[in-house]
Amino acid sequence: MKMKYKLAGILVAAIVALAALWWLVSGISQSEVTLDVNQEIDLTPEQITSIEAIGEWELLAIANEELVDTTRKGFFKDDHLVRIYYGTVRLGIDMKNVEQGWLHTVGDSIVVTLPQPGLLDKNFIDEARTKSFFESGKWSHQDRDKLYQKAYRQMLAHCLTPENLRSARENGEALFTKMMKNMGYERISVRWK
């Protein structure tokens, strides 16, 4: 008789175990897994700060040389000073000039608003490379400084052209578009103030 109870107990336990197993399996097959996709791209303050921390972004460098001369009329003869000045005019943007909200998201797009490119370094003439091409007579430091200022103005006039500024903007758009793509953004709009 004890054996009958044991068999009955085992049979009941097996039926209960099978029922529980069936209930679990049927419950799993009927449950759903859902996945919500957030279409918004979140831009972190750390990302913005790290871009701003770079400071100046050089967008175009123009190597230039200027031949500048001056003549001083004399009673018996004229004095001449001819010098060659070399320099690299660098155009770009200074991140100190960006406005609040210059980088923000709109839906799944990112909008970058940059200041117009301009001269990054006002000391672009390399005085160590400056050469006297021709010199006759005596010239003072003030005379040489006037020639330097003339070369400075000529370099600016030859380098700060609408074409060069347009090239700097195009380079800036390409640079920021590539950077934003590398950060995972697909739709990028670069605008200029």
C-alpha positions as CSV (number, residue, x, y, z in Angstrom):
1,M,0.0,0.0,0.0
2,K,2.8,2.3,0.7
3,M,4.0,1.6,-2.8
4,K,0.6,2.7,-4.2
5,Y,0.8,6.0,-2.4
6,K,4.4,6.6,-3.6
7,L,3.4,5.9,-7.2
8,A,0.3,8.1,-6.9
9,G,2.4,10.9,-5.4
10,I,5.0,10.6,-8.2
11,L,2.2,10.6,-10.8
12,V,0.6,13.7,-9.2
13,A,4.0,15.5,-9.0
14,A,4.7,14.6,-12.6
15,I,1.3,15.9,-13.8
16,V,1.8,19.1,-11.8
17,A,5.3,19.6,-13.2
18,L,4.1,19.0,-16.8
19,A,1.2,21.5,-16.2
20,A,3.6,24.1,-14.9
21,L,6.0,23.5,-17.7
22,W,3.2,23.8,-20.3
23,W,1.9,27.0,-18.6
24,L,5.4,28.6,-18.7
25,V,6.0,27.6,-22.3
26,S,2.7,28.9,-23.6
27,G,3.1,32.1,-21.6
28,I,6.5,32.8,-23.1
29,S,5.3,32.2,-26.7
30,Q,2.4,34.6,-26.2
31,S,4.5,37.4,-24.6
32,E,5.7,40.2,-26.7
33,V,9.0,42.1,-26.8
34,T,8.7,45.7,-28.0
35,L,11.5,48.0,-28.9
36,D,11.0,51.8,-28.9
37,V,13.4,53.7,-31.2
38,N,14.1,57.3,-30.2
39,Q,14.5,59.3,-33.3
40,E,15.9,62.3,-31.4
41,I,19.6,62.7,-31.3
42,D,20.9,64.0,-28.0
43,L,23.9,66.2,-28.0
44,T,25.8,66.2,-24.8
45,P,27.3,69.4,-23.2
46,E,30.6,67.6,-23.1
47,Q,30.6,67.2,-26.9
48,I,29.9,70.9,-27.4
49,T,32.5,71.9,-24.8
50,S,35.2,69.7,-26.4
51,I,34.6,71.3,-29.8
52,E,34.7,74.8,-28.4
53,A,37.9,74.0,-26.4
54,I,39.8,73.6,-29.6
55,G,39.7,77.4,-29.9
56,E,40.7,78.4,-33.4
57,W,39.9,76.3,-36.5
58,E,42.1,77.0,-39.4
59,L,40.1,76.7,-42.6
60,L,42.5,78.1,-45.2
61,A,46.2,79.0,-45.2
62,I,47.6,81.2,-48.0
63,A,51.3,81.4,-48.4
64,N,52.3,84.8,-49.9
65,E,55.2,86.9,-50.8
66,E,55.3,90.6,-51.5
67,L,57.9,92.7,-53.2
68,V,57.7,96.2,-51.8
69,D,59.8,99.2,-52.6
70,T,60.3,102.8,-51.8
71,T,62.3,105.6,-53.3
72,R,63.7,108.7,-51.6
73,K,64.5,111.6,-53.9
74,G,67.9,113.1,-53.3
75,F,69.8,116.1,-54.7
76,F,72.5,114.1,-56.5
77,K,71.0,110.7,-56.5
78,D,67.9,108.8,-55.4
79,D,67.9,106.2,-52.6
80,H,66.1,102.9,-53.1
81,L,64.9,100.2,-50.8
82,V,63.4,97.0,-52.2
83,R,62.4,94.2,-49.8
84,I,60.7,90.8,-50.1
85,Y,58.3,89.9,-47.4
86,Y,57.0,86.3,-46.8
87,G,54.0,85.3,-44.8
88,T,51.2,82.9,-44.3
89,V,47.7,84.4,-43.9
90,R,45.5,82.0,-42.0
91,L,41.7,82.2,-42.3
92,G,39.3,80.4,-40.0
93,I,36.9,80.7,-37.1
94,D,37.6,81.5,-33.5
95,M,35.2,79.5,-31.3
96,K,35.1,82.4,-28.8
97,N,32.9,84.1,-31.4
98,V,30.2,81.4,-31.5
99,E,26.8,82.3,-30.0
100,Q,24.8,80.4,-27.5
101,G,23.0,77.5,-29.2
102,W,25.5,77.4,-32.1
103,L,25.2,73.6,-32.1
104,H,21.8,72.1,-31.6
105,T,19.6,69.2,-32.7
106,V,16.2,69.5,-34.5
107,G,14.6,66.0,-34.6
108,D,17.1,63.7,-36.2
109,S,19.2,66.6,-37.7
110,I,22.0,68.6,-36.2
111,V,22.4,72.3,-37.0
112,V,25.8,74.0,-36.8
113,T,25.8,77.9,-36.9
114,L,29.3,79.3,-37.3
115,P,30.7,82.9,-37.4
116,Q,32.1,84.1,-40.7
117,P,35.7,83.1,-41.3
118,G,38.3,85.8,-40.7
119,L,41.9,86.4,-40.1
120,L,43.2,84.2,-37.3
121,D,46.6,85.7,-36.7
122,K,47.5,89.3,-37.3
123,N,51.2,88.7,-37.1
124,F,51.4,86.7,-40.4
125,I,54.6,88.1,-41.9
126,D,57.7,86.0,-41.2
127,E,60.3,88.7,-40.5
128,A,63.1,86.1,-40.2
129,R,62.6,85.4,-43.9
130,T,62.3,89.0,-45.0
131,K,65.1,89.9,-47.4
132,S,66.5,93.1,-48.8
133,F,66.4,92.7,-52.5
134,F,68.0,96.0,-53.3
135,E,69.2,98.8,-51.0
136,S,71.0,102.0,-51.7
137,G,71.4,104.9,-49.3
138,K,70.8,105.0,-45.5
139,W,67.4,103.8,-44.2
140,S,66.1,104.3,-40.7
141,H,64.1,101.8,-38.6
142,Q,61.0,104.0,-39.2
143,D,61.6,103.8,-43.0
144,R,61.8,100.0,-42.8
145,D,58.6,99.9,-40.6
146,K,56.7,101.9,-43.2
147,L,57.8,99.4,-45.8
148,Y,56.6,96.6,-43.5
149,Q,53.2,98.2,-43.1
150,K,52.9,98.6,-46.8
151,A,53.7,94.9,-47.3
152,Y,51.2,94.0,-44.6
153,R,48.4,95.9,-46.3
154,Q,49.3,94.4,-49.7
155,M,49.2,90.8,-48.3
156,L,45.8,91.4,-46.7
157,A,44.5,92.9,-49.9
158,H,45.8,89.9,-51.9
159,C,44.7,87.2,-49.4
160,L,41.3,88.4,-48.0
161,T,39.5,88.1,-51.2
162,P,35.9,87.0,-51.7
163,E,37.2,83.8,-53.4
164,N,39.4,82.9,-50.5
165,L,36.7,83.6,-47.9
166,R,34.3,81.5,-49.9
167,S,36.9,78.7,-50.0
168,A,37.3,79.0,-46.2
169,R,33.6,78.6,-45.7
170,E,33.5,75.6,-48.0
171,N,36.3,74.0,-46.1
172,G,34.5,74.8,-42.8
173,E,31.3,73.2,-44.0
174,A,33.2,70.1,-45.1
175,L,35.2,69.9,-41.8
176,F,32.2,70.2,-39.5
177,T,30.1,67.9,-41.7
178,K,32.7,65.2,-41.5
179,M,33.2,65.7,-37.7
180,M,29.4,65.4,-37.1
181,K,29.2,62.3,-39.3
182,N,32.1,60.8,-37.2
183,M,30.0,61.5,-34.1
184,G,27.1,59.5,-35.6
185,Y,24.9,62.2,-37.0
186,E,23.6,61.7,-40.5
187,R,21.6,64.9,-41.3
188,I,23.9,67.9,-40.9
189,S,23.2,71.5,-41.7
190,V,26.1,74.0,-41.5
191,R,25.1,77.7,-41.6
192,W,27.1,80.9,-41.4
193,K,26.1,84.0,-39.3
